[in-house]
């Protein structure tokens, strides 16, 4: 194929199980509307394209169904990946230290086990994109 864009209205295809448009010429940000497929999609493969920008934070919705999300070989995707997406077992970039920094993952676990939501100050903790250097408080 030689697809060059992803129509955002694809997010309305509520019967779709597999969406594989890998190895094309896609050169755009990832449409956040694709996260609307989280209730039905088993595989989302956008790998080996030229996608750019941030991975939409709404992609964390794929955790509920344990969707396989493949975004590798898109050199222009900005890091880091949304924090929750890094905990999806079938996310192909979960072990990429740039996209899913291990220290950020460990601090998320610490925050949850230490009841961080009850801290007096928990500024920035669990933000989908912020560096852990910007997380503040206890």
C-alpha positions in Angstrom: 0.0 0.0 0.0 1.0 3.6 -0.3 -1.4 5.2 2.2 -0.4 8.7 3.1 -3.0 9.6 5.8 -5.4 8.1 8.4 -8.9 9.5 8.3 -10.0 10.4 11.8 -13.5 9.1 11.2 -12.1 5.5 11.3 -12.5 5.8 15.0 -16.3 5.3 14.4 -15.9 1.7 13.0 -17.2 -0.1 16.1 -17.0 -3.6 14.6 -13.3 -3.5 13.6 -11.1 -6.1 15.3 -7.8 -5.6 13.4 -6.5 -2.4 12.0 -3.1 -2.9 10.3 -1.8 -0.1 8.1 1.9 -0.8 8.8 4.6 -0.2 6.2 2.9 2.7 4.4 3.9 6.3 3.8 1.8 7.8 6.7 3.2 11.2 7.6 1.0 12.8 10.2 0.2 12.8 13.9 -1.7 9.8 15.2 -5.4 10.7 15.3 -6.7 10.5 18.9 -10.0 9.2 17.5 -8.4 5.8 16.9 -8.7 5.3 20.7 -12.5 5.1 20.1 -11.8 1.6 18.8 -10.5 0.4 22.2 -13.7 -1.6 22.9 -13.4 -3.8 19.8 -9.9 -3.7 18.5 -7.5 -6.6 19.2 -4.6 -5.3 17.1 -3.6 -1.8 16.1 -0.6 -1.8 13.9 0.7 1.6 12.7 4.4 0.5 12.7 6.9 1.3 9.9 5.5 4.6 8.8 6.6 8.2 9.2 4.1 9.2 11.9 5.0 12.2 14.1 4.0 14.0 17.2 2.9 12.6 20.6 1.1 9.3 21.0 -2.4 10.3 22.1 -3.0 9.9 25.8 -6.4 8.3 24.9 -4.4 5.2 23.8 -4.3 4.2 27.4 -7.9 3.0 26.7 -6.4 0.0 24.9 -5.4 -1.4 28.3 -8.9 -2.6 29.1 -9.0 -5.0 26.2 -5.3 -5.8 26.2 -5.0 -4.6 22.6 -1.7 -5.2 20.8 -0.5 -1.7 19.9 2.4 -1.5 17.4 4.0 1.9 16.8 7.7 0.9 16.3 9.7 2.2 13.3 8.1 5.7 13.4 11.2 7.8 14.1 9.3 11.0 14.5 7.0 10.0 17.3 7.8 12.1 20.3 8.9 10.5 23.6 7.8 9.6 26.1 4.8 7.4 25.4 1.7 8.1 27.6 2.5 6.7 31.0 -0.5 4.2 31.2 0.3 2.9 27.7 3.7 1.8 29.0 1.9 -0.8 31.2 0.1 -2.4 28.3 1.8 -5.8 27.9 1.3 -5.9 24.1 2.6 -2.4 23.5 5.7 -2.9 21.2 7.5 0.1 22.7 7.0 -0.8 26.4 10.6 -2.0 26.7 12.0 1.0 24.9 13.8 3.0 27.6 13.2 6.3 25.7 9.5 5.8 25.1 8.8 4.2 28.5 11.5 5.2 30.9 11.9 2.5 33.6 12.3 5.1 36.4 9.0 6.6 35.5 7.3 3.2 35.5 8.9 2.4 38.9 7.8 5.8 40.4 4.2 5.2 39.1 4.2 1.9 41.1 5.6 3.7 44.1 2.9 6.5 43.9 0.1 3.9 43.8 1.5 1.8 46.6 2.2 4.8 48.8 -1.4 6.2 48.2 -0.1 9.2 46.3 -3.6 10.4 45.5 -3.8 11.2 49.3 -0.6 13.2 49.5 -0.8 16.8 50.4 1.1 17.7 47.2 1.2 15.4 44.2 1.9 17.9 41.5 2.6 16.3 38.1 2.5 12.7 39.3 1.0 10.3 36.7 0.9 13.0 34.1 0.9 11.0 30.8 3.9 12.9 29.3 5.8 14.9 32.0 9.3 13.9 32.9 9.7 12.5 36.4 11.9 15.5 37.0 8.7 17.6 37.0 6.9 15.4 39.5 6.7 17.1 42.9 5.5 16.4 46.4 4.8 13.7 48.9 
